[in-house]
Amino acid sequence: MKSSWMVVAGLLFAIMGVFVKLGSAYFSSAELVFYRSAIGLVVIFTIVRVQKLPLATPHVATHVWRGLSGFFALMLFFYAISALPLATAITLNYTAPLFLAILLTLFLKEKLHWELVGAILVGFSGVVLLLRPTLGSEQSAAGLMGLASGFLAGIAYFNVNQLGKQGEPEWRVVFYFTLVATLGAGAWMLLHIFHPLAWRHLPILLGLGASATLAQLAMTRAYRVGKTLVVGSLAYTTVVFASLFGILLWGEWLDKLSWLGMALIVLSGIFSVLWTQRASTIVK
């Protein structure tokens, strides 16, 4: 099934999370974002040069907003991965469809549908259950940062949605995002802290950049050749893979309420994907 490319992307995104967690022992979040984005930028720029694709765009402002929101979302997401169980951090980041549904509703100026309100309430009930073990502990800030990464990712996806309506090709959206993220993370780590590279770090950084880039390519292919609603739902396989990696590599067993919270977030996210696709179809 063509939509199964999203399962491949989900596995690769979870692998990216593994490399982020491994790399957090040696590098700051800004440095990890820089290496992840820089490798992706080299790949997409090579594709642009080889295929002689035009980079000029009349939608600079929207690209900048998408780039900045995506950059800060990555910064918070990578920090959450370093401080929380892998499955918890990724699930919190995957609240993005809930925030995207809210933004699209506000943008379309439509009356709120009770089904969507119910999905959002269920989703954030899951957030409360998932954060319950960390609230009041040293992990509370990381949990809130993980949730904030989902909010900023929702803004980034909203801008991607607008760029798509404006006729911007996917490769140009990816190019400007990686460019903004590379420049932003590079400036951040130069002003804050820079850890020298050693040969033993290269497998982690190359694995991070390769898995992130391949995941983006697999996701792009899934949305291009698969059914959008199926692909959007299969995106949550990342949570499943991340849970397995967390258990196998770090023994990150979660309690029953945490698993219930993750399930509620996933189910509400899938419903939000369905509603978002319907709303996008209405305004075309």
C-alpha positions as CSV (number, residue, x, y, z in Angstrom):
1,M,0.0,0.0,0.0
2,K,1.4,3.4,-1.0
3,S,0.4,5.0,2.3
4,S,2.7,2.5,4.1
5,W,5.6,4.9,3.3
6,M,4.4,6.8,6.3
7,V,5.2,3.7,8.5
8,V,8.7,3.9,7.1
9,A,8.8,7.6,8.0
10,G,7.4,6.8,11.4
11,L,10.2,4.3,12.1
12,L,12.9,6.7,10.8
13,F,11.5,9.6,13.0
14,A,11.7,7.3,16.0
15,I,15.3,6.4,15.1
16,M,16.0,10.1,14.8
17,G,14.7,10.4,18.4
18,V,17.1,7.7,19.5
19,F,20.1,9.5,18.0
20,V,18.9,12.8,19.6
21,K,18.8,11.1,23.0
22,L,22.2,9.5,22.4
23,G,23.7,12.8,21.2
24,S,22.3,14.8,24.2
25,A,25.0,13.3,26.3
26,Y,27.6,15.2,24.3
27,F,25.8,18.2,22.7
28,S,23.2,20.9,23.5
29,S,19.8,20.9,21.8
30,A,21.0,23.8,19.6
31,E,24.0,21.8,18.4
32,L,21.8,18.8,17.6
33,V,19.3,20.9,15.7
34,F,22.2,22.5,13.8
35,Y,23.8,19.1,12.7
36,R,20.4,17.7,11.9
37,S,19.4,20.7,9.8
38,A,22.8,21.3,8.1
39,I,22.9,17.7,6.8
40,G,19.3,18.1,5.5
41,L,20.2,21.4,3.9
42,V,23.2,19.9,2.1
43,V,21.0,17.1,0.7
44,I,18.1,19.3,-0.4
45,F,20.5,22.0,-1.9
46,T,22.2,19.2,-3.9
47,I,18.9,18.1,-5.3
48,V,18.0,21.7,-6.1
49,R,21.3,22.2,-8.0
50,V,21.2,18.9,-9.8
51,Q,17.6,19.4,-11.0
52,K,18.1,23.2,-11.5
53,L,15.1,24.1,-9.5
54,P,14.3,27.7,-8.8
55,L,14.7,29.0,-5.3
56,A,13.1,32.4,-5.8
57,T,9.8,32.8,-4.0
58,P,7.2,35.6,-3.6
59,H,6.3,34.2,-0.1
60,V,9.4,35.0,1.9
61,A,7.5,36.1,5.0
62,T,5.5,32.9,5.3
63,H,8.7,30.8,4.8
64,V,10.4,32.8,7.6
65,W,7.5,32.2,9.9
66,R,7.4,28.5,9.1
67,G,11.2,28.3,9.5
68,L,11.2,30.1,12.9
69,S,8.3,28.2,14.3
70,G,9.8,24.9,13.1
71,F,13.2,25.8,14.5
72,F,12.0,26.6,18.0
73,A,9.7,23.6,17.9
74,L,12.8,21.4,17.2
75,M,14.8,23.1,19.9
76,L,12.1,22.4,22.5
77,F,11.5,18.9,21.1
78,F,15.1,17.9,21.3
79,Y,15.4,19.2,24.8
80,A,12.3,17.2,25.8
81,I,13.8,14.0,24.3
82,S,17.0,14.5,26.3
83,A,15.1,14.9,29.6
84,L,12.0,12.7,29.3
85,P,11.3,9.1,28.2
86,L,11.5,8.9,24.4
87,A,7.9,7.9,24.0
88,T,6.6,10.7,26.3
89,A,8.6,13.4,24.5
90,I,7.5,12.3,21.0
91,T,3.8,11.9,22.1
92,L,3.8,15.5,23.5
93,N,5.3,16.8,20.2
94,Y,2.5,14.9,18.4
95,T,-0.1,17.1,19.9
96,A,0.6,19.4,16.9
97,P,-2.5,18.2,15.0
98,L,-4.7,19.4,17.9
99,F,-3.1,22.8,17.8
100,L,-3.3,22.8,13.9
101,A,-7.0,22.0,14.1
102,I,-7.6,25.0,16.4
103,L,-5.5,27.3,14.2
104,L,-7.4,26.3,11.1
105,T,-10.7,26.8,12.9
106,L,-9.7,30.3,13.9
107,F,-8.3,31.0,10.4
108,L,-11.4,29.8,8.7
109,K,-13.6,31.7,11.2
110,E,-15.9,28.8,11.3
111,K,-18.2,27.8,14.2
112,L,-16.5,25.2,16.4
113,H,-17.7,21.7,15.7
114,W,-18.6,19.8,18.8
115,E,-16.8,16.7,17.4
116,L,-13.6,18.7,17.2
117,V,-14.1,20.2,20.6
118,G,-14.5,16.7,22.0
119,A,-11.4,15.5,20.3
120,I,-9.4,18.4,21.6
121,L,-10.7,17.9,25.2
122,V,-9.9,14.2,25.0
123,G,-6.4,15.0,23.7
124,F,-5.5,17.4,26.4
125,S,-7.0,15.0,29.0
126,G,-4.3,12.6,27.7
127,V,-1.7,15.3,28.1
128,V,-2.7,15.7,31.8
129,L,-2.4,12.0,32.3
130,L,0.9,11.8,30.5
131,L,2.4,14.7,32.4
132,R,1.0,13.6,35.8
133,P,4.1,11.6,36.7
134,T,6.4,14.5,35.9
135,L,4.5,17.4,37.4
136,G,6.1,18.6,40.6
137,S,9.4,17.0,39.8
138,E,12.6,18.0,38.0
139,Q,11.0,16.8,34.7
140,S,8.1,19.2,34.9
141,A,9.8,21.9,32.8
142,A,10.8,19.4,30.2
143,G,7.2,18.1,30.0
144,L,5.9,21.6,29.4
145,M,8.6,22.2,26.8
146,G,7.6,19.1,25.0
147,L,4.0,20.3,24.9
148,A,5.2,23.7,23.7
149,S,7.1,22.0,20.9
150,G,3.7,20.5,19.8
151,F,2.1,24.0,19.8
152,L,5.0,25.5,17.7
153,A,4.9,22.5,15.4
154,G,1.2,23.2,14.9
155,I,2.0,26.8,13.9
156,A,4.7,25.5,11.5
157,Y,2.2,23.0,9.9
158,F,-0.3,25.9,9.6
159,N,2.3,27.9,7.7
160,V,3.0,24.8,5.5
161,N,-0.7,24.5,4.8
162,Q,-0.8,28.2,3.7
163,L,2.3,27.7,1.5
164,G,0.7,24.8,-0.1
165,K,-2.4,26.8,-1.0
166,Q,-0.1,29.5,-2.4
167,G,1.4,26.9,-4.8
168,E,4.8,26.5,-3.1
169,P,6.5,23.1,-4.0
170,E,7.4,20.8,-1.2
171,W,11.1,20.9,-1.9
172,R,11.2,24.7,-1.6
173,V,9.4,24.6,1.7
174,V,11.9,22.0,3.0
175,F,14.9,24.0,1.7
176,Y,13.9,27.3,3.4
177,F,13.0,25.5,6.7
178,T,16.4,23.7,6.9
179,L,18.1,27.0,5.9
180,V,16.4,29.0,8.7
181,A,16.9,26.2,11.2
182,T,20.6,25.8,10.3
183,L,21.3,29.5,10.6
184,G,19.2,29.9,13.8
185,A,20.8,26.9,15.6
186,G,24.3,27.9,14.3
187,A,24.0,31.4,15.8
188,W,22.5,30.0,19.0
189,M,25.3,27.5,19.7
190,L,28.0,30.1,18.8
191,L,26.6,32.6,21.3
192,H,25.8,30.0,24.0
193,I,28.1,26.9,23.9
194,F,30.0,24.9,21.4
195,H,31.3,21.4,22.1
196,P,34.3,20.3,19.9
197,L,33.7,17.3,17.6
198,A,35.4,14.0,18.1
199,W,35.6,11.0,15.8
200,R,33.4,9.0,18.3
201,H,30.6,11.5,17.8
202,L,30.4,11.2,14.0
203,P,28.2,8.0,13.9
204,I,25.6,9.7,16.2
205,L,25.5,12.9,14.2
206,L,25.5,11.2,10.8
207,G,22.8,8.8,12.0
208,L,20.8,11.8,13.2
209,G,21.1,13.7,10.0
210,A,20.5,10.6,7.8
211,S,17.5,9.4,9.7
212,A,15.9,12.8,9.8
213,T,16.5,13.4,6.0
214,L,15.3,10.0,5.0
215,A,12.2,10.3,7.2
216,Q,11.4,13.6,5.5
217,L,11.7,12.0,2.1
218,A,9.6,9.0,3.1
219,M,6.9,11.3,4.6
220,T,6.9,13.5,1.5
221,R,6.5,10.4,-0.7
222,A,3.7,9.1,1.5
223,Y,1.7,12.3,1.2
224,R,2.4,12.4,-2.6
225,V,1.4,8.9,-3.5
226,G,-0.8,7.8,-0.6
227,K,-4.2,8.7,0.8
228,T,-3.9,11.8,2.9
229,L,-6.2,10.6,5.7
230,V,-4.5,7.2,6.0
231,V,-1.0,8.8,5.9
232,G,-1.9,11.3,8.6
233,S,-3.2,8.6,10.8
234,L,-0.2,6.3,10.2
235,A,2.1,9.2,11.3
236,Y,1.4,8.1,14.9
237,T,3.3,4.9,14.3
238,T,6.2,7.0,15.4
239,V,4.8,6.8,19.0
240,V,4.7,3.0,18.8
241,F,8.3,2.7,17.5
242,A,9.5,5.3,20.1
243,S,7.9,3.3,22.9
244,L,9.6,0.1,21.8
245,F,13.0,1.8,21.4
246,G,12.6,3.5,24.9
247,I,11.9,0.1,26.5
248,L,14.6,-1.8,24.7
249,L,17.4,0.7,24.9
250,W,16.7,2.6,28.2
251,G,14.2,0.4,30.1
252,E,11.7,3.3,30.0
253,W,8.6,1.4,31.2
254,L,5.6,3.8,31.7
255,D,2.7,3.2,34.1
256,K,-0.9,2.4,33.0
257,L,-2.1,6.0,33.3
258,S,0.8,7.2,31.1
259,W,0.0,4.6,28.4
260,L,-3.7,5.7,28.7
261,G,-2.7,9.3,28.2
262,M,-0.6,8.4,25.1
263,A,-3.5,6.5,23.7
264,L,-5.9,9.4,24.2
265,I,-3.5,11.8,22.5
266,V,-3.0,9.5,19.5
267,L,-6.8,8.9,19.1
268,S,-7.6,12.6,19.3
269,G,-4.7,13.4,17.0
270,I,-6.0,11.0,14.4
271,F,-9.5,12.6,14.6
272,S,-7.9,16.1,14.3
273,V,-6.1,14.9,11.2
274,L,-9.4,13.8,9.7
275,W,-11.1,17.1,10.6
276,T,-8.2,19.2,9.3
277,Q,-8.3,17.4,6.0
278,R,-12.0,18.0,5.7
279,A,-11.6,21.7,6.6
280,S,-8.8,22.1,4.1
281,T,-11.0,20.6,1.4
282,I,-13.8,23.0,2.2
283,V,-11.7,26.1,1.5
284,K,-10.1,24.9,-1.8
